[in-house]
Amino acid sequence: MSISASMVRDLREKTSAGMLDCKKALEETQGDFEAAVEWLRKKGLASAAKKADRLASEGLVIAQVSGKIGVLVEVNSETDFVAKNEQFKTFVKDVASTVISSNPADVTALLDNKMSSGAVISEVLKESIARIGENLVIRRFVRLETPGLVHTYIHGDGKIGVMVELTTANTHDAIKTFANDICLHVAAMNPLALSPDQVPAEIVAKEKEILKAKALEQGKKPEMLDKIVGGQINKFLAESCLLEQAFVKNPDIKVKEYLAQTEKTADEKFSIKSFIRFELGEGLQKKANNFAEEVAAQTRGH
């Protein structure tokens, strides 16, 4: 049968596939619209499978808060161009909303969940890969439900995401400002842990090993190593732990001192219970960008 331009147009609007692919789908299915949709989906799924081994290290980190629940989600694409695509952004937002509502155990469980539209995430992901033409990966998420206060911050266009949990549910202006400032600080300074006792032992051991080797290389006496390295480790922990770090917006005070000031202003004792920081593509092979320096520079202007 003859395939009209309007048939091709309607199929293109329905599937977002290319015009030539839509024309071929209609020809292969003798003009049966629903069969053509299925033909394209099958073709798209086959294309998506071929793209699955391609590195996706760009994309978006997104944050959402609903009441006492906060989430951070990272979804990767191959190029930053796709990260600016409105359909991609909508997909990532829908994934975050599903994490809030469904509380999946991990990414595998998340893929089996349904979005608010009723569509299964894994199917929407495959269709998005076919439509956009790049490998897309839901890499990770974290969901935090707290009796206290949860606050999030996204730097720029989704390169860094931070979530901070406070032990207070008080929404005093000073506390809300504090929560936002701590998110900005974590984004900029990337602390290893909240306090020195929370730094993993293997990280401290590795740092000691490096410092000892460096001291020996510099000609330090072996019997002096423990004393030298002990002081250096204390400095390392102070520079690496959130509460001990110089506050990024006022380096004359430490974060723990800013906390004490806020407690006085709000007339309430509280603490930072936890923080999570996602940096887009961290650990993946990608062109190096020093986002931390970029955030730190911008944070001082807030």
Residue pairs with C-beta under 8 A, 6 or more apart in sequence:
1 30
1 31
3 23
3 26
3 27
3 31
7 26
7 31
7 33
8 19
8 22
8 23
8 26
10 33
11 17
11 22
11 25
11 26
11 33
11 36
11 37
11 40
12 18
12 19
12 22
14 33
14 37
15 22
15 37
15 40
15 41
15 131
16 87
16 131
17 25
17 40
17 44
17 130
17 131
21 40
21 43
22 36
22 40
25 36
25 37
25 39
25 40
25 43
26 33
26 36
28 36
28 39
29 35
29 36
29 39
40 130
41 127
41 130
43 130
44 126
44 127
44 129
44 130
44 131
45 126
45 130
47 129
47 130
47 133
48 126
48 129
48 130
48 135
51 129
51 133
51 134
51 135
52 135
53 135
54 78
54 134
54 135
55 78
55 135
55 284
55 285
55 286
56 76
56 77
56 78
56 134
56 135
56 136
56 137
57 76
57 78
57 280
57 281
57 284
57 285
57 286
58 76
58 77
58 78
58 79
58 80
58 82
58 83
58 280
58 281
58 286
59 74
59 75
59 76
59 77
59 82
59 83
59 88
59 92
59 136
59 137
59 139
59 158
59 280
59 281
60 74
60 75
60 83
60 88
60 89
60 92
60 157
60 158
60 280
61 72
61 73
61 74
61 154
61 158
61 159
61 160
61 161
61 278
61 279
61 280
62 72
62 73
62 74
62 75
62 92
62 93
62 96
62 154
62 158
62 161
63 70
63 71
63 72
63 73
63 96
63 152
63 153
63 154
63 161
63 162
63 163
64 70
64 71
64 73
64 93
64 96
64 97
64 99
64 100
64 152
65 71
65 150
65 151
65 152
66 100
68 145
68 146
68 147
68 150
69 100
69 143
69 144
69 145
69 150
70 143
70 144
70 146
70 150
70 151
70 152
70 163
70 165
71 96
71 99
71 100
71 141
71 142
71 143
71 144
71 163
72 141
72 142
72 152
72 161
72 162
72 163
72 276
72 278
73 92
73 95
73 96
73 99
73 138
73 140
73 141
74 138
74 139
74 140
74 141
74 161
74 278
74 280
75 88
75 91
75 92
75 95
75 136
75 137
75 138
75 139
76 136
76 137
76 139
76 280
76 281
76 284
77 83
77 88
77 132
77 134
77 135
77 136
78 134
78 135
79 134
82 88
82 132
82 134
82 136
83 89
83 157
83 158
84 157
85 132
87 128
87 131
87 132
88 128
88 132
88 136
91 124
91 125
91 128
94 115
94 116
94 117
94 124
95 110
95 115
95 121
95 138
95 141
96 141
97 115
97 116
98 104
98 110
98 113
98 114
98 115
98 116
98 121
99 110
99 141
99 143
100 143
101 116
102 110
102 113
103 143
103 145
104 110
104 112
104 113
107 138
107 139
107 140
107 141
110 121
110 138
110 141
111 120
111 121
111 122
111 125
111 138
112 120
112 121
112 122
113 120
113 121
114 120
114 121
115 121
115 124
121 138
125 136
125 138
128 136
129 135
129 136
140 278
142 163
142 276
142 278
144 150
144 163
144 165
144 274
144 276
146 165
146 273
147 169
148 165
148 166
148 167
148 168
148 169
148 270
148 273
149 165
149 166
149 168
149 169
149 170
149 171
149 175
149 179
150 163
150 164
150 165
150 166
151 163
151 164
151 166
151 176
151 179
151 180
151 182
151 183
152 161
152 162
152 163
152 164
152 183
153 161
153 162
153 180
153 183
153 184
153 187
154 160
154 161
154 162
155 161
155 162
155 187
155 291
155 294
155 295
155 298
156 294
158 280
159 279
159 280
159 289
159 291
160 187
160 277
160 278
160 279
160 280
160 291
160 295
161 277
161 278
162 183
162 184
162 186
162 187
162 275
162 276
162 277
162 278
163 183
163 275
163 276
164 179
164 182
164 183
164 186
164 272
164 274
164 275
165 272
165 273
165 274
165 275
166 175
166 178
166 179
166 270
166 271
166 272
166 273
167 270
167 271
167 272
167 273
168 175
168 266
168 268
168 270
170 266
170 268
170 270
172 265
172 266
172 268
174 262
174 265
174 266
175 262
175 266
175 268
175 270
177 262
178 258
178 259
178 262
181 247
181 249
181 258
181 302
182 242
182 255
182 272
182 275
183 275
184 248
184 249
184 295
184 299
184 302
185 242
185 245
185 247
185 248
185 249
185 255
185 299
186 242
186 275
186 277
187 277
187 292
187 295
187 299
188 248
188 292
188 295
188 296
188 299
189 242
189 245
189 248
189 292
189 296
190 277
190 279
190 292
191 240
191 241
191 242
191 245
191 275
192 199
192 203
192 240
192 241
193 199
193 200
193 240
193 241
193 242
194 241
194 242
194 243
194 272
194 274
194 275
195 241
195 242
195 243
195 244
196 237
196 238
196 241
196 244
198 241
199 237
199 240
199 241
204 233
204 237
207 233
207 236
208 229
208 233
211 228
211 229
211 232
211 233
211 236
212 225
212 229
215 224
215 225
215 228
215 229
216 222
216 225
220 228
237 244
238 244
238 245
239 245
242 255
242 272
242 275
243 254
243 255
243 256
243 259
243 272
244 254
244 255
244 256
245 254
245 255
246 252
246 253
246 254
246 255
247 253
247 254
247 255
247 257
247 258
248 296
248 299
248 300
249 299
249 300
249 302
250 258
253 261
259 271
259 272
263 269
263 270
279 291
280 291
